[in-house]
Amino acid sequence: MIKLLLVALGGALGSVFRFILTAAIPKSLGKTFLWGTLSVNIIGSLIIGILWAYFENSTDNQNVRIFLIVGILGGFTTYSSFALESINLFRNGDFRMAILYIFGTNVFGMLAAFGGYYLSKQLLTI
């Protein structure tokens, strides 16, 4: 039960951090590009890499690991988890699965978003 609470609290904090950054960054860099989302994804990926190295050989602090990686970074950006999982597939020599995972996530994710948008538009016009 404590792990669920840590994930929930961390997720809430991560979501707030993401909201603040995605609102603040376009104000300073301009709105011509999705700087906020890009920055969040890159920052989240950098932080998950740092935490991964820190926690990789440690069995201590599992609650801290769950709070930071699954909770905060999960709320901040799921892209960081996607990046880490992709790297681990490459590190484990599973190149085919890594390419399929990267391709599938991006292509099917975009298709699903477009499909959901299209379906919603169709249902709302009925």
Secondary structure, DSSP 8 states (H G I E B T S, - for coil): -HHHHHHHHHHHHHHHHHHHHHHHHHHHH-SSS-HHHHHHHHHHHHHHHHHHHHHTT--TTHHHHIIIIIIIHHHH-SHHHHHHHHHHHHHTT-HHHHHHHHHHHHHHHHHHHHHHHHHHHHHHT-
